[in-house]
Amino acid sequence: MTVLAILATLLLSGVSDAQAQQPFRAKGKEFKDVVKYIETQFGVRKTHIPMLGLANFAFKLIRPAGVKGFKLAVFEDADFSNHPGNLSFNSFMREAYRKDWQPLVRVNSKREGNVQTYIYARNAGKDVQFAIVTFEEREAVVMEVKFNPDAAARFMDNPKIMGISIGNSIRGGGADIAGNNTGRAPSRRTPPDPSPRSGDIDSINVDHVGGAGPSSAPSARPSLNGTTSDERHPVLSGESNNRSSLPEVNADLPGSAAANDREAIRIETRLVNLNVKAVDKAGQPLKSLRQEDFLIYEDGVRQEMTHFRPVNAPVNLILMLDLSGSTKKSRDRMVDAARKFIDALPAQDRIALVAFTRKYRTLADFTSNEALLKQSIEKIRKISGGTAFYDSMWEALDNLDQISDARKAIVVLTDGEDESLVGSEETNHSFDDLLGRASEEDVTIYPIYFSASNHYNKLGVLFGGSLGVGPDSQKRTAREQLGLLAEQTGGEVISTRRQEDLDDAYRRVASEIHTLYSLAYSPDKTKHNGEFRRISVKLNRDGAIARTRKGYIDK
Amino acid sequence: MSKMEMAVRNIVWMIILMVFSTAVAQAQDARIEISHLNRLADKASEIVEVELDEKLLQLAAKFLNTKNPQEARVKELVTGLKGVYVRVFEFDKPGEYLSSDIDSIRSQLRSPGWSKIVGVRSRKENENVDVHIKMVGDAVAGLAIIAAQPQELTFINIVGMVDLEKLRDLEGQFGIPKLDLDGMAKPKPRND
């Protein structure tokens, strides 16, 4: 945590990508030895950053967060993935940091391009000194930091530099460690009431011409997603049944507001749409079930299914790509993997391509045109920015609300780290808002958790992000949130850390999407009292299990 | 106070000090020698090594917020610890580590004071997990976990006074992987 606090302080001071050598430890030459080793072995020079001397002076004078001095050397644009023998470098580090230093952490990931992190520490009187060396594919960082732990602890409680407060206590902020951490983000405005959703309630106002009775009610019926269905949207084309079970007809009563328009007959019904995955005892998807194989229960009471669509029915899908800065190095792989994903989906599926940073960009609207989609993917190479994950997901749900078909999914490639998690940006919609809405929609969400490693999150290996701050804590919160979104919508999180695994991740999602059946029913009791209605789906096959969303709010 | 009372009092203090120093020494004994595992480093595709001694644990504890319930629990737990040592090796293919690598650790865990409290053998997952604790009187003075899969070897050694009921709070902290410690009960000390 200390290291993270110091790193944060360095970053706040604008010296994150800098090199400096401050003579706080005249005898120590470990830092110089390591820098020289890297320069010699890789033929690379330290990156020079202007104004660093001034920053050093400021640190020495002000000692923010108890930091008494630091040395930092950054090496960029060299191939560090293939350095001469991991063991030899490990041995070199142990030799260089031999006297008084203690090895704390070593992380080496050959799978991620030979990423390596070394952390050493030593006591220096009342102070503590940390040495951190990291290698990534194209970047190496060598850093030594000396600080007073008591002063650092005080800084975390009351972050002040030169008597000027820079915020609330760093400790414990941003996350409720005690559990239930959903990373609630501050909302700039009251979120819109997430219900009723078009996917759940179907309201059809039918003009009653010439005083004809109910017998002249339209033959229109609700579409599977509950929006008005008419000849232009014959989405169910004969798969529906049980017309008698559909509408409950409420003629307007005298004295009611609606009764002012006595020419109208209001037909209201709620359709609850479900995307359901069925698996056998061994967990293998069951793809050839029929309507009669499913039993739907709401609050334990059997419901009558009104609509059924098999697993091979087309899906409307938004492929969302998180183009925050952390994914910049992986763009080529992202493009390639997304192309393969499009190939892997059946030709009749309709796909929209969306890129998001702080902005939500529709690169291609819903289409089955593969060539157009693949061409549109190329646009992501030029986009980079922050991460408004919650707002972007909200907008994607808005987009899907416009689709009159019920088979809808979002596949989102992201690290899930909304900027509100670090408090750098506010969001229009908090995670709780998003989760509440997603759990009521008929959209299945498949997050592909893609978190490229870097030297900062490697530090989390030591501190576990347990203190509620720091990159690792955010990552954990983000990962948990993605899990909740998937769980509540009947989807699944697929995690991948390496670019090379993206193809597999997409392939799995493409396969998963077409293991879903789409069902709908019209509840036998609609009280609109805001209570939660628990849904369960059972299969009349031994040992088979059906997975779908947990329920909906009856509003 | 009479000379006799002074003498008795001094003797009592000496006994207390001896008992305490013995307990500390035995806690230190709970550290397992694992330097032989270093040879696996060049074969492994993923390596995590963590070595936190008492000073560094106490340093880390300074940054735990006692107002946060979980951090307070972790701080309380860390206060009694003398060290946390973790090795995680992941391999691209099975057979990269030898049973003798684990046997060397197990032989140390057969020494007096150590007891195996959990042993899981999963043929389906081909995974073996052993949890050992070292008892000093009624207190747990150390813990060791070996988790061996064909392509992964994990060893965790926690040295110091460990409250098993609070141990879950250390999961995911200080490089310790998530452990399924449900149902782990404090056993009676073994008389060996």
Boltz contact constraints between the chains, C-beta under 6 A:
constraints:
  - contact:
      token1: [A, 1]
      token2: [B, 63]
      max_distance: 6.0
  - contact:
      token1: [A, 87]
      token2: [B, 41]
      max_distance: 6.0
  - contact:
      token1: [A, 87]
      token2: [B, 42]
      max_distance: 6.0
  - contact:
      token1: [A, 103]
      token2: [B, 51]
      max_distance: 6.0
  - contact:
      token1: [A, 104]
      token2: [B, 51]
      max_distance: 6.0
  - contact:
      token1: [A, 105]
      token2: [B, 50]
      max_distance: 6.0
  - contact:
      token1: [A, 106]
      token2: [B, 49]
      max_distance: 6.0
  - contact:
      token1: [A, 107]
      token2: [B, 48]
      max_distance: 6.0
  - contact:
      token1: [A, 108]
      token2: [B, 47]
      max_distance: 6.0
  - contact:
      token1: [A, 109]
      token2: [B, 46]
      max_distance: 6.0
  - contact:
      token1: [A, 110]
      token2: [B, 45]
      max_distance: 6.0
  - contact:
      token1: [A, 111]
      token2: [B, 45]
      max_distance: 6.0
  - contact:
      token1: [A, 149]
      token2: [B, 59]
      max_distance: 6.0
  - contact:
      token1: [A, 149]
      token2: [B, 62]
      max_distance: 6.0
  - contact:
      token1: [A, 153]
      token2: [B, 62]
      max_distance: 6.0
  - contact:
      token1: [A, 153]
      token2: [B, 63]
      max_distance: 6.0
  - contact:
      token1: [A, 171]
      token2: [B, 65]
      max_distance: 6.0
  - contact:
      token1: [A, 172]
      token2: [B, 65]
      max_distance: 6.0
  - contact:
      token1: [A, 172]
      token2: [B, 68]
      max_distance: 6.0
  - contact:
      token1: [A, 177]
      token2: [B, 68]
      max_distance: 6.0
  - contact:
      token1: [A, 177]
      token2: [B, 70]
      max_distance: 6.0
  - contact:
      token1: [A, 178]
      token2: [B, 69]
      max_distance: 6.0
  - contact:
      token1: [A, 178]
      token2: [B, 70]
      max_distance: 6.0
  - contact:
      token1: [A, 461]
      token2: [B, 48]
      max_distance: 6.0
  - contact:
      token1: [A, 461]
      token2: [B, 175]
      max_distance: 6.0
  - contact:
      token1: [A, 462]
      token2: [B, 175]
      max_distance: 6.0
  - contact:
      token1: [A, 464]
      token2: [B, 172]
      max_distance: 6.0
  - contact:
      token1: [A, 464]
      token2: [B, 173]
      max_distance: 6.0
  - contact:
      token1: [A, 466]
      token2: [B, 173]
      max_distance: 6.0
